[in-house]
């Protein structure tokens, strides 16, 4: 496997992890939410459950951002190595 393929695989794994975490969070929150997830004008959280859900989603987003940043760095490094050859 060449370096570009390895970097692509890392990106694919990071995206799959992100998708699994988001689906898991959505499934846990499905019963507790009275407002659709995509409602940008939803009222502010009014309970601890809402606050906990928001915290979990923010943490998942930060985890995903870090994983994608690592994958992007690996891709940049691989491309730089290939250009140097």
PDB file with one MODEL, atoms N, CA, C and O in Angstrom:
MODEL        1
ATOM      1  N   UNK A   1       0.859  -1.179   0.000  1.00  0.00           N
ATOM      2  CA  UNK A   1       0.000   0.000   0.000  1.00  0.00           C
ATOM      3  C   UNK A   1       0.899   1.233   0.000  1.00  0.00           C
ATOM      4  O   UNK A   1       1.810   1.351   0.819  1.00  0.00           O
ATOM      5  N   UNK A   2       0.634   2.139  -0.919  1.00  0.00           N
ATOM      6  CA  UNK A   2       1.451   3.351  -0.955  1.00  0.00           C
ATOM      7  C   UNK A   2       0.965   4.348   0.088  1.00  0.00           C
ATOM      8  O   UNK A   2      -0.093   4.170   0.691  1.00  0.00           O
ATOM      9  N   UNK A   3       1.750   5.392   0.289  1.00  0.00           N
ATOM     10  CA  UNK A   3       1.459   6.362   1.348  1.00  0.00           C
ATOM     11  C   UNK A   3       0.150   7.103   1.107  1.00  0.00           C
ATOM     12  O   UNK A   3      -0.568   7.404   2.061  1.00  0.00           O
ATOM     13  N   UNK A   4      -0.174   7.402  -0.140  1.00  0.00           N
ATOM     14  CA  UNK A   4      -1.428   8.112  -0.439  1.00  0.00           C
ATOM     15  C   UNK A   4      -2.631   7.241  -0.077  1.00  0.00           C
ATOM     16  O   UNK A   4      -3.618   7.732   0.471  1.00  0.00           O
ATOM     17  N   UNK A   5      -2.544   5.964  -0.383  1.00  0.00           N
ATOM     18  CA  UNK A   5      -3.641   5.051  -0.027  1.00  0.00           C
ATOM     19  C   UNK A   5      -3.780   4.922   1.481  1.00  0.00           C
ATOM     20  O   UNK A   5      -4.893   4.858   2.004  1.00  0.00           O
ATOM     21  N   UNK A   6      -2.666   4.884   2.169  1.00  0.00           N
ATOM     22  CA  UNK A   6      -2.699   4.796   3.631  1.00  0.00           C
ATOM     23  C   UNK A   6      -3.337   6.048   4.222  1.00  0.00           C
ATOM     24  O   UNK A   6      -4.133   5.957   5.156  1.00  0.00           O
ATOM     25  N   UNK A   7      -2.995   7.207   3.690  1.00  0.00           N
ATOM     26  CA  UNK A   7      -3.590   8.445   4.185  1.00  0.00           C
ATOM     27  C   UNK A   7      -5.084   8.472   3.901  1.00  0.00           C
ATOM     28  O   UNK A   7      -5.870   8.894   4.749  1.00  0.00           O
ATOM     29  N   UNK A   8      -5.480   8.026   2.717  1.00  0.00           N
ATOM     30  CA  UNK A   8      -6.914   7.983   2.380  1.00  0.00           C
ATOM     31  C   UNK A   8      -7.659   7.041   3.328  1.00  0.00           C
ATOM     32  O   UNK A   8      -8.772   7.343   3.757  1.00  0.00           O
ATOM     33  N   UNK A   9      -7.053   5.919   3.647  1.00  0.00           N
ATOM     34  CA  UNK A   9      -7.671   4.979   4.586  1.00  0.00           C
ATOM     35  C   UNK A   9      -7.852   5.613   5.963  1.00  0.00           C
ATOM     36  O   UNK A   9      -8.867   5.390   6.622  1.00  0.00           O
ATOM     37  N   UNK A  10      -6.868   6.404   6.398  1.00  0.00           N
ATOM     38  CA  UNK A  10      -6.988   7.079   7.695  1.00  0.00           C
ATOM     39  C   UNK A  10      -8.133   8.080   7.683  1.00  0.00           C
ATOM     40  O   UNK A  10      -8.867   8.191   8.665  1.00  0.00           O
ATOM     41  N   UNK A  11      -8.294   8.806   6.589  1.00  0.00           N
ATOM     42  CA  UNK A  11      -9.407   9.753   6.467  1.00  0.00           C
ATOM     43  C   UNK A  11     -10.730   9.005   6.486  1.00  0.00           C
ATOM     44  O   UNK A  11     -11.670   9.411   7.169  1.00  0.00           O
ATOM     45  N   UNK A  12     -10.802   7.914   5.739  1.00  0.00           N
ATOM     46  CA  UNK A  12     -12.034   7.118   5.707  1.00  0.00           C
ATOM     47  C   UNK A  12     -12.387   6.590   7.094  1.00  0.00           C
ATOM     48  O   UNK A  12     -13.555   6.603   7.482  1.00  0.00           O
ATOM     49  N   UNK A  13     -11.390   6.128   7.842  1.00  0.00           N
ATOM     50  CA  UNK A  13     -11.656   5.625   9.198  1.00  0.00           C
ATOM     51  C   UNK A  13     -12.124   6.750  10.114  1.00  0.00           C
ATOM     52  O   UNK A  13     -13.024   6.549  10.929  1.00  0.00           O
ATOM     53  N   UNK A  14     -11.523   7.930   9.988  1.00  0.00           N
ATOM     54  CA  UNK A  14     -11.927   9.068  10.827  1.00  0.00           C
ATOM     55  C   UNK A  14     -13.368   9.471  10.521  1.00  0.00           C
ATOM     56  O   UNK A  14     -14.139   9.759  11.436  1.00  0.00           O
ATOM     57  N   UNK A  15     -13.728   9.492   9.253  1.00  0.00           N
ATOM     58  CA  UNK A  15     -15.102   9.842   8.886  1.00  0.00           C
ATOM     59  C   UNK A  15     -16.101   8.787   9.359  1.00  0.00           C
ATOM     60  O   UNK A  15     -17.197   9.122   9.809  1.00  0.00           O
ATOM     61  N   UNK A  16     -15.723   7.522   9.258  1.00  0.00           N
ATOM     62  CA  UNK A  16     -16.605   6.448   9.729  1.00  0.00           C
ATOM     63  C   UNK A  16     -16.806   6.551  11.238  1.00  0.00           C
ATOM     64  O   UNK A  16     -17.919   6.360  11.730  1.00  0.00           O
ATOM     65  N   UNK A  17     -15.744   6.850  11.972  1.00  0.00           N
ATOM     66  CA  UNK A  17     -15.858   7.022  13.421  1.00  0.00           C
ATOM     67  C   UNK A  17     -16.781   8.185  13.754  1.00  0.00           C
ATOM     68  O   UNK A  17     -17.630   8.084  14.639  1.00  0.00           O
ATOM     69  N   UNK A  18     -16.609   9.277  13.045  1.00  0.00           N
ATOM     70  CA  UNK A  18     -17.474  10.441  13.258  1.00  0.00           C
ATOM     71  C   UNK A  18     -18.932  10.087  13.000  1.00  0.00           C
ATOM     72  O   UNK A  18     -19.805  10.437  13.794  1.00  0.00           O
ATOM     73  N   UNK A  19     -19.200   9.407  11.914  1.00  0.00           N
ATOM     74  CA  UNK A  19     -20.574   9.030  11.586  1.00  0.00           C
ATOM     75  C   UNK A  19     -21.166   8.115  12.651  1.00  0.00           C
ATOM     76  O   UNK A  19     -22.319   8.293  13.046  1.00  0.00           O
ATOM     77  N   UNK A  20     -20.391   7.137  13.123  1.00  0.00           N
ATOM     78  CA  UNK A  20     -20.896   6.231  14.162  1.00  0.00           C
ATOM     79  C   UNK A  20     -21.223   6.983  15.443  1.00  0.00           C
ATOM     80  O   UNK A  20     -22.264   6.747  16.057  1.00  0.00           O
ATOM     81  N   UNK A  21     -20.323   7.903  15.852  1.00  0.00           N
ATOM     82  CA  UNK A  21     -20.564   8.658  17.092  1.00  0.00           C
ATOM     83  C   UNK A  21     -21.790   9.533  16.979  1.00  0.00           C
ATOM     84  O   UNK A  21     -22.584   9.613  17.917  1.00  0.00           O
ATOM     85  N   UNK A  22     -21.958  10.191  15.848  1.00  0.00           N
ATOM     86  CA  UNK A  22     -23.128  11.051  15.679  1.00  0.00           C
ATOM     87  C   UNK A  22     -24.414  10.234  15.658  1.00  0.00           C
ATOM     88  O   UNK A  22     -25.410  10.642  16.255  1.00  0.00           O
ATOM     89  N   UNK A  23     -24.410   9.096  14.988  1.00  0.00           N
ATOM     90  CA  UNK A  23     -25.602   8.244  14.978  1.00  0.00           C
ATOM     91  C   UNK A  23     -25.918   7.736  16.380  1.00  0.00           C
ATOM     92  O   UNK A  23     -27.082   7.667  16.773  1.00  0.00           O
ATOM     93  N   UNK A  24     -24.883   7.381  17.129  1.00  0.00           N
ATOM     94  CA  UNK A  24     -25.083   6.923  18.504  1.00  0.00           C
ATOM     95  C   UNK A  24     -25.701   8.025  19.363  1.00  0.00           C
ATOM     96  O   UNK A  24     -26.646   7.778  20.113  1.00  0.00           O
ATOM     97  N   UNK A  25     -25.173   9.225  19.253  1.00  0.00           N
ATOM     98  CA  UNK A  25     -25.710  10.343  20.028  1.00  0.00           C
ATOM     99  C   UNK A  25     -27.141  10.668  19.619  1.00  0.00           C
ATOM    100  O   UNK A  25     -27.985  10.948  20.470  1.00  0.00           O
ATOM    101  N   UNK A  26     -27.410  10.631  18.332  1.00  0.00           N
ATOM    102  CA  UNK A  26     -28.772  10.909  17.867  1.00  0.00           C
ATOM    103  C   UNK A  26     -29.751   9.853  18.364  1.00  0.00           C
ATOM    104  O   UNK A  26     -30.873  10.182  18.748  1.00  0.00           O
ATOM    105  N   UNK A  27     -29.338   8.594  18.361  1.00  0.00           N
ATOM    106  CA  UNK A  27     -30.252   7.542  18.801  1.00  0.00           C
ATOM    107  C   UNK A  27     -30.537   7.651  20.292  1.00  0.00           C
ATOM    108  O   UNK A  27     -31.664   7.408  20.724  1.00  0.00           O
ATOM    109  N   UNK A  28     -29.524   8.014  21.090  1.00  0.00           N
ATOM    110  CA  UNK A  28     -29.754   8.181  22.529  1.00  0.00           C
ATOM    111  C   UNK A  28     -30.648   9.377  22.813  1.00  0.00           C
ATOM    112  O   UNK A  28     -31.444   9.356  23.751  1.00  0.00           O
ATOM    113  N   UNK A  29     -30.516  10.405  22.011  1.00  0.00           N
ATOM    114  CA  UNK A  29     -31.267  11.631  22.259  1.00  0.00           C
ATOM    115  C   UNK A  29     -32.643  11.628  21.604  1.00  0.00           C
ATOM    116  O   UNK A  29     -33.440  12.530  21.864  1.00  0.00           O
ATOM    117  N   UNK A  30     -32.942  10.653  20.771  1.00  0.00           N
ATOM    118  CA  UNK A  30     -34.193  10.661  20.021  1.00  0.00           C
ATOM    119  C   UNK A  30     -35.416  10.716  20.935  1.00  0.00           C
ATOM    120  O   UNK A  30     -36.385  11.417  20.640  1.00  0.00           O
ATOM    121  N   UNK A  31     -35.371   9.993  22.015  1.00  0.00           N
ATOM    122  CA  UNK A  31     -36.514   9.988  22.917  1.00  0.00           C
ATOM    123  C   UNK A  31     -36.600  11.227  23.789  1.00  0.00           C
ATOM    124  O   UNK A  31     -37.684  11.565  24.265  1.00  0.00           O
ATOM    125  N   UNK A  32     -35.506  11.900  24.006  1.00  0.00           N
ATOM    126  CA  UNK A  32     -35.492  13.039  24.919  1.00  0.00           C
ATOM    127  C   UNK A  32     -35.744  14.369  24.219  1.00  0.00           C
ATOM    128  O   UNK A  32     -36.010  15.371  24.882  1.00  0.00           O
ATOM    129  N   UNK A  33     -35.667  14.395  22.921  1.00  0.00           N
ATOM    130  CA  UNK A  33     -35.756  15.663  22.191  1.00  0.00           C
ATOM    131  C   UNK A  33     -37.179  15.953  21.737  1.00  0.00           C
ATOM    132  O   UNK A  33     -37.848  15.102  21.151  1.00  0.00           O
ATOM    133  N   UNK A  34     -37.627  17.170  22.019  1.00  0.00           N
ATOM    134  CA  UNK A  34     -38.929  17.600  21.539  1.00  0.00           C
ATOM    135  C   UNK A  34     -38.790  18.454  20.287  1.00  0.00           C
ATOM    136  O   UNK A  34     -39.780  18.764  19.624  1.00  0.00           O
ATOM    137  N   UNK A  35     -37.550  18.835  19.965  1.00  0.00           N
ATOM    138  CA  UNK A  35     -37.279  19.715  18.837  1.00  0.00           C
ATOM    139  C   UNK A  35     -36.418  18.951  17.841  1.00  0.00           C
ATOM    140  O   UNK A  35     -35.472  18.276  18.248  1.00  0.00           O
ATOM    141  N   UNK A  36     -36.718  19.037  16.545  1.00  0.00           N
ATOM    142  CA  UNK A  36     -35.877  18.340  15.558  1.00  0.00           C
ATOM    143  C   UNK A  36     -34.418  18.787  15.660  1.00  0.00           C
ATOM    144  O   UNK A  36     -34.129  19.938  15.990  1.00  0.00           O
ATOM    145  N   UNK A  37     -33.504  17.854  15.369  1.00  0.00           N
ATOM    146  CA  UNK A  37     -32.072  18.141  15.470  1.00  0.00           C
ATOM    147  C   UNK A  37     -31.622  19.268  14.545  1.00  0.00           C
ATOM    148  O   UNK A  37     -30.663  19.976  14.852  1.00  0.00           O
ATOM    149  N   UNK A  38     -32.301  19.436  13.424  1.00  0.00           N
ATOM    150  CA  UNK A  38     -31.849  20.432  12.458  1.00  0.00           C
ATOM    151  C   UNK A  38     -32.522  21.787  12.639  1.00  0.00           C
ATOM    152  O   UNK A  38     -32.397  22.649  11.769  1.00  0.00           O
ATOM    153  N   UNK A  39     -33.220  21.996  13.729  1.00  0.00           N
ATOM    154  CA  UNK A  39     -33.898  23.268  13.975  1.00  0.00           C
ATOM    155  C   UNK A  39     -32.915  24.277  14.560  1.00  0.00           C
ATOM    156  O   UNK A  39     -32.598  24.233  15.748  1.00  0.00           O
ATOM    157  N   UNK A  40     -32.437  25.187  13.709  1.00  0.00           N
ATOM    158  CA  UNK A  40     -31.453  26.176  14.153  1.00  0.00           C
ATOM    159  C   UNK A  40     -32.060  27.221  15.076  1.00  0.00           C
ATOM    160  O   UNK A  40     -31.330  27.931  15.768  1.00  0.00           O
ATOM    161  N   UNK A  41     -33.375  27.323  15.096  1.00  0.00           N
ATOM    162  CA  UNK A  41     -34.049  28.335  15.899  1.00  0.00           C
ATOM    163  C   UNK A  41     -34.730  27.721  17.117  1.00  0.00           C
ATOM    164  O   UNK A  41     -35.667  28.295  17.672  1.00  0.00           O
ATOM    165  N   UNK A  42     -34.256  26.564  17.523  1.00  0.00           N
ATOM    166  CA  UNK A  42     -34.821  25.881  18.679  1.00  0.00           C
ATOM    167  C   UNK A  42     -34.562  26.718  19.929  1.00  0.00           C
ATOM    168  O   UNK A  42     -33.570  27.443  20.000  1.00  0.00           O
ATOM    169  N   UNK A  43     -35.452  26.618  20.912  1.00  0.00           N
ATOM    170  CA  UNK A  43     -35.242  27.359  22.153  1.00  0.00           C
ATOM    171  C   UNK A  43     -33.987  26.883  22.876  1.00  0.00           C
ATOM    172  O   UNK A  43     -33.487  25.789  22.616  1.00  0.00           O
ATOM    173  N   UNK A  44     -33.494  27.700  23.768  1.00  0.00           N
ATOM    174  CA  UNK A  44     -32.317  27.355  24.548  1.00  0.00           C
ATOM    175  C   UNK A  44     -32.622  26.144  25.429  1.00  0.00           C
ATOM    176  O   UNK A  44     -33.775  25.910  25.791  1.00  0.00           O
ATOM    177  N   UNK A  45     -31.584  25.373  25.772  1.00  0.00           N
ATOM    178  CA  UNK A  45     -31.824  24.192  26.607  1.00  0.00           C
ATOM    179  C   UNK A  45     -32.471  24.586  27.931  1.00  0.00           C
ATOM    180  O   UNK A  45     -32.076  25.557  28.576  1.00  0.00           O
ATOM    181  N   UNK A  46     -33.461  23.813  28.308  1.00  0.00           N
ATOM    182  CA  UNK A  46     -34.194  24.141  29.519  1.00  0.00           C
ATOM    183  C   UNK A  46     -34.016  23.102  30.625  1.00  0.00           C
ATOM    184  O   UNK A  46     -34.524  23.278  31.732  1.00  0.00           O
ATOM    185  N   UNK A  47     -33.306  22.035  30.329  1.00  0.00           N
ATOM    186  CA  UNK A  47     -33.133  20.999  31.349  1.00  0.00           C
ATOM    187  C   UNK A  47     -31.692  20.496  31.338  1.00  0.00           C
ATOM    188  O   UNK A  47     -30.927  20.776  30.415  1.00  0.00           O
ATOM    189  N   UNK A  48     -31.346  19.762  32.363  1.00  0.00           N
ATOM    190  CA  UNK A  48     -30.009  19.159  32.430  1.00  0.00           C
ATOM    191  C   UNK A  48     -29.816  18.161  31.301  1.00  0.00           C
ATOM    192  O   UNK A  48     -28.709  18.023  30.780  1.00  0.00           O
ATOM    193  N   UNK A  49     -30.878  17.464  30.916  1.00  0.00           N
ATOM    194  CA  UNK A  49     -30.788  16.508  29.815  1.00  0.00           C
ATOM    195  C   UNK A  49     -30.389  17.218  28.533  1.00  0.00           C
ATOM    196  O   UNK A  49     -29.534  16.734  27.792  1.00  0.00           O
ATOM    197  N   UNK A  50     -31.008  18.371  28.268  1.00  0.00           N
ATOM    198  CA  UNK A  50     -30.668  19.152  27.076  1.00  0.00           C
ATOM    199  C   UNK A  50     -29.222  19.620  27.135  1.00  0.00           C
ATOM    200  O   UNK A  50     -28.492  19.533  26.148  1.00  0.00           O
ATOM    201  N   UNK A  51     -28.815  20.113  28.289  1.00  0.00           N
ATOM    202  CA  UNK A  51     -27.439  20.599  28.428  1.00  0.00           C
ATOM    203  C   UNK A  51     -26.435  19.462  28.241  1.00  0.00           C
ATOM    204  O   UNK A  51     -25.397  19.649  27.606  1.00  0.00           O
ATOM    205  N   UNK A  52     -26.738  18.287  28.791  1.00  0.00           N
ATOM    206  CA  UNK A  52     -25.848  17.135  28.653  1.00  0.00           C
ATOM    207  C   UNK A  52     -25.758  16.705  27.191  1.00  0.00           C
ATOM    208  O   UNK A  52     -24.680  16.375  26.698  1.00  0.00           O
ATOM    209  N   UNK A  53     -26.885  16.713  26.512  1.00  0.00           N
ATOM    210  CA  UNK A  53     -26.911  16.331  25.090  1.00  0.00           C
ATOM    211  C   UNK A  53     -26.075  17.309  24.270  1.00  0.00           C
ATOM    212  O   UNK A  53     -25.294  16.889  23.416  1.00  0.00           O
ATOM    213  N   UNK A  54     -26.227  18.583  24.515  1.00  0.00           N
ATOM    214  CA  UNK A  54     -25.454  19.597  23.800  1.00  0.00           C
ATOM    215  C   UNK A  54     -23.963  19.404  24.072  1.00  0.00           C
ATOM    216  O   UNK A  54     -23.144  19.498  23.158  1.00  0.00           O
ATOM    217  N   UNK A  55     -23.617  19.136  25.318  1.00  0.00           N
ATOM    218  CA  UNK A  55     -22.213  18.913  25.676  1.00  0.00           C
ATOM    219  C   UNK A  55     -21.650  17.699  24.928  1.00  0.00           C
ATOM    220  O   UNK A  55     -20.531  17.748  24.417  1.00  0.00           O
ATOM    221  N   UNK A  56     -22.427  16.607  24.865  1.00  0.00           N
ATOM    222  CA  UNK A  56     -21.981  15.404  24.155  1.00  0.00           C
ATOM    223  C   UNK A  56     -21.778  15.688  22.671  1.00  0.00           C
ATOM    224  O   UNK A  56     -20.794  15.241  22.082  1.00  0.00           O
ATOM    225  N   UNK A  57     -22.693  16.418  22.072  1.00  0.00           N
ATOM    226  CA  UNK A  57     -22.570  16.751  20.649  1.00  0.00           C
ATOM    227  C   UNK A  57     -21.358  17.641  20.387  1.00  0.00           C
ATOM    228  O   UNK A  57     -20.644  17.455  19.401  1.00  0.00           O
ATOM    229  N   UNK A  58     -21.134  18.600  21.267  1.00  0.00           N
ATOM    230  CA  UNK A  58     -19.958  19.464  21.111  1.00  0.00           C
ATOM    231  C   UNK A  58     -18.670  18.657  21.255  1.00  0.00           C
ATOM    232  O   UNK A  58     -17.717  18.866  20.504  1.00  0.00           O
ATOM    233  N   UNK A  59     -18.640  17.744  22.210  1.00  0.00           N
ATOM    234  CA  UNK A  59     -17.451  16.908  22.404  1.00  0.00           C
ATOM    235  C   UNK A  59     -17.212  16.015  21.189  1.00  0.00           C
ATOM    236  O   UNK A  59     -16.073  15.842  20.758  1.00  0.00           O
ATOM    237  N   UNK A  60     -18.289  15.449  20.638  1.00  0.00           N
ATOM    238  CA  UNK A  60     -18.152  14.614  19.446  1.00  0.00           C
ATOM    239  C   UNK A  60     -17.640  15.439  18.268  1.00  0.00           C
ATOM    240  O   UNK A  60     -16.809  14.969  17.492  1.00  0.00           O
ATOM    241  N   UNK A  61     -18.131  16.653  18.139  1.00  0.00           N
ATOM    242  CA  UNK A  61     -17.661  17.526  17.069  1.00  0.00           C
ATOM    243  C   UNK A  61     -16.185  17.860  17.222  1.00  0.00           C
ATOM    244  O   UNK A  61     -15.446  17.890  16.238  1.00  0.00           O
ATOM    245  N   UNK A  62     -15.758  18.109  18.448  1.00  0.00           N
ATOM    246  CA  UNK A  62     -14.335  18.403  18.693  1.00  0.00           C
ATOM    247  C   UNK A  62     -13.469  17.180  18.417  1.00  0.00           C
ATOM    248  O   UNK A  62     -12.388  17.300  17.842  1.00  0.00           O
ATOM    249  N   UNK A  63     -13.943  16.000  18.827  1.00  0.00           N
ATOM    250  CA  UNK A  63     -13.205  14.765  18.544  1.00  0.00           C
ATOM    251  C   UNK A  63     -13.060  14.562  17.042  1.00  0.00           C
ATOM    252  O   UNK A  63     -11.986  14.217  16.550  1.00  0.00           O
ATOM    253  N   UNK A  64     -14.157  14.781  16.321  1.00  0.00           N
ATOM    254  CA  UNK A  64     -14.135  14.614  14.872  1.00  0.00           C
ATOM    255  C   UNK A  64     -13.194  15.615  14.222  1.00  0.00           C
ATOM    256  O   UNK A  64     -12.456  15.271  13.299  1.00  0.00           O
ATOM    257  N   UNK A  65     -13.217  16.838  14.694  1.00  0.00           N
ATOM    258  CA  UNK A  65     -12.337  17.864  14.133  1.00  0.00           C
ATOM    259  C   UNK A  65     -10.874  17.482  14.337  1.00  0.00           C
ATOM    260  O   UNK A  65     -10.055  17.650  13.433  1.00  0.00           O
ATOM    261  N   UNK A  66     -10.545  16.966  15.522  1.00  0.00           N
ATOM    262  CA  UNK A  66      -9.161  16.548  15.783  1.00  0.00           C
ATOM    263  C   UNK A  66      -8.763  15.369  14.895  1.00  0.00           C
ATOM    264  O   UNK A  66      -7.655  15.338  14.358  1.00  0.00           O
ATOM    265  N   UNK A  67      -9.670  14.399  14.741  1.00  0.00           N
ATOM    266  CA  UNK A  67      -9.364  13.236  13.900  1.00  0.00           C
ATOM    267  C   UNK A  67      -9.169  13.657  12.447  1.00  0.00           C
ATOM    268  O   UNK A  67      -8.251  13.183  11.778  1.00  0.00           O
ATOM    269  N   UNK A  68     -10.022  14.538  11.965  1.00  0.00           N
ATOM    270  CA  UNK A  68      -9.878  15.000  10.589  1.00  0.00           C
ATOM    271  C   UNK A  68      -8.629  15.846  10.411  1.00  0.00           C
ATOM    272  O   UNK A  68      -7.994  15.793   9.357  1.00  0.00           O
ATOM    273  N   UNK A  69      -8.267  16.620  11.417  1.00  0.00           N
ATOM    274  CA  UNK A  69      -7.040  17.411  11.337  1.00  0.00           C
ATOM    275  C   UNK A  69      -5.823  16.492  11.251  1.00  0.00           C
ATOM    276  O   UNK A  69      -4.899  16.749  10.480  1.00  0.00           O
ATOM    277  N   UNK A  70      -5.827  15.412  12.053  1.00  0.00           N
ATOM    278  CA  UNK A  70      -4.708  14.462  11.986  1.00  0.00           C
ATOM    279  C   UNK A  70      -4.645  13.802  10.607  1.00  0.00           C
ATOM    280  O   UNK A  70      -3.563  13.624  10.049  1.00  0.00           O
ATOM    281  N   UNK A  71      -5.804  13.444  10.066  1.00  0.00           N
ATOM    282  CA  UNK A  71      -5.837  12.827   8.741  1.00  0.00           C
ATOM    283  C   UNK A  71      -5.351  13.808   7.678  1.00  0.00           C
ATOM    284  O   UNK A  71      -4.597  13.428   6.783  1.00  0.00           O
ATOM    285  N   UNK A  72      -5.775  15.059   7.771  1.00  0.00           N
ATOM    286  CA  UNK A  72      -5.334  16.065   6.810  1.00  0.00           C
ATOM    287  C   UNK A  72      -3.829  16.270   6.898  1.00  0.00           C
ATOM    288  O   UNK A  72      -3.163  16.413   5.872  1.00  0.00           O
ATOM    289  N   UNK A  73      -3.285  16.285   8.111  1.00  0.00           N
ATOM    290  CA  UNK A  73      -1.837  16.412   8.277  1.00  0.00           C
ATOM    291  C   UNK A  73      -1.109  15.233   7.637  1.00  0.00           C
ATOM    292  O   UNK A  73      -0.068  15.408   7.002  1.00  0.00           O
ATOM    293  N   UNK A  74      -1.657  14.043   7.804  1.00  0.00           N
ATOM    294  CA  UNK A  74      -1.035  12.856   7.204  1.00  0.00           C
ATOM    295  C   UNK A  74      -1.059  12.945   5.685  1.00  0.00           C
ATOM    296  O   UNK A  74      -0.092  12.574   5.020  1.00  0.00           O
ATOM    297  N   UNK A  75      -2.155  13.433   5.144  1.00  0.00           N
ATOM    298  CA  UNK A  75      -2.246  13.578   3.691  1.00  0.00           C
ATOM    299  C   UNK A  75      -1.241  14.615   3.193  1.00  0.00           C
ATOM    300  O   UNK A  75      -0.554  14.398   2.195  1.00  0.00           O
ATOM    301  N   UNK A  76      -1.164  15.743   3.900  1.00  0.00           N
ATOM    302  CA  UNK A  76      -0.198  16.780   3.505  1.00  0.00           C
ATOM    303  C   UNK A  76       1.232  16.241   3.553  1.00  0.00           C
ATOM    304  O   UNK A  76       2.033  16.496   2.655  1.00  0.00           O
ATOM    305  N   UNK A  77       1.536  15.501   4.601  1.00  0.00           N
ATOM    306  CA  UNK A  77       2.870  14.932   4.740  1.00  0.00           C
ATOM    307  C   UNK A  77       3.166  13.950   3.609  1.00  0.00           C
ATOM    308  O   UNK A  77       4.261  13.950   3.047  1.00  0.00           O
ATOM    309  N   UNK A  78       2.195  13.127   3.286  1.00  0.00           N
ATOM    310  CA  UNK A  78       2.363  12.151   2.209  1.00  0.00           C
ATOM    311  C   UNK A  78       2.573  12.847   0.874  1.00  0.00           C
ATOM    312  O   UNK A  78       3.451  12.466   0.100  1.00  0.00           O
ATOM    313  N   UNK A  79       1.771  13.863   0.607  1.00  0.00           N
ATOM    314  CA  UNK A  79       1.913  14.596  -0.645  1.00  0.00           C
ATOM    315  C   UNK A  79       3.264  15.299  -0.719  1.00  0.00           C
ATOM    316  O   UNK A  79       3.892  15.334  -1.778  1.00  0.00           O
ATOM    317  N   UNK A  80       3.710  15.857   0.402  1.00  0.00           N
ATOM    318  CA  UNK A  80       5.019  16.512   0.423  1.00  0.00           C
ATOM    319  C   UNK A  80       6.133  15.508   0.163  1.00  0.00           C
ATOM    320  O   UNK A  80       7.087  15.809  -0.554  1.00  0.00           O
ATOM    321  N   UNK A  81       6.014  14.302   0.750  1.00  0.00           N
ATOM    322  CA  UNK A  81       7.012  13.253   0.526  1.00  0.00           C
ATOM    323  C   UNK A  81       7.051  12.832  -0.946  1.00  0.00           C
ATOM    324  O   UNK A  81       8.124  12.618  -1.511  1.00  0.00           O
ATOM    325  N   UNK A  82       5.864  12.715  -1.559  1.00  0.00           N
ATOM    326  CA  UNK A  82       5.803  12.314  -2.946  1.00  0.00           C
ATOM    327  C   UNK A  82       6.362  13.400  -3.873  1.00  0.00           C
ATOM    328  O   UNK A  82       7.002  13.092  -4.879  1.00  0.00           O
ATOM    329  N   UNK A  83       6.119  14.657  -3.533  1.00  0.00           N
ATOM    330  CA  UNK A  83       6.655  15.745  -4.344  1.00  0.00           C
ATOM    331  C   UNK A  83       8.164  15.849  -4.222  1.00  0.00           C
ATOM    332  O   UNK A  83       8.840  16.266  -5.162  1.00  0.00           O
ATOM    333  N   UNK A  84       8.696  15.470  -3.063  1.00  0.00           N
ATOM    334  CA  UNK A  84      10.137  15.536  -2.833  1.00  0.00           C
ATOM    335  C   UNK A  84      10.893  14.484  -3.637  1.00  0.00           C
ATOM    336  O   UNK A  84      12.093  14.615  -3.878  1.00  0.00           O
ATOM    337  N   UNK A  85      10.185  13.450  -4.045  1.00  0.00           N
ATOM    338  CA  UNK A  85      10.854  12.351  -4.789  1.00  0.00           C
ATOM    339  C   UNK A  85      11.096  12.720  -6.207  1.00  0.00           C
ATOM    340  O   UNK A  85      11.643  11.921  -6.968  1.00  0.00           O
TER     341      UNK A  85
ENDMDL
END
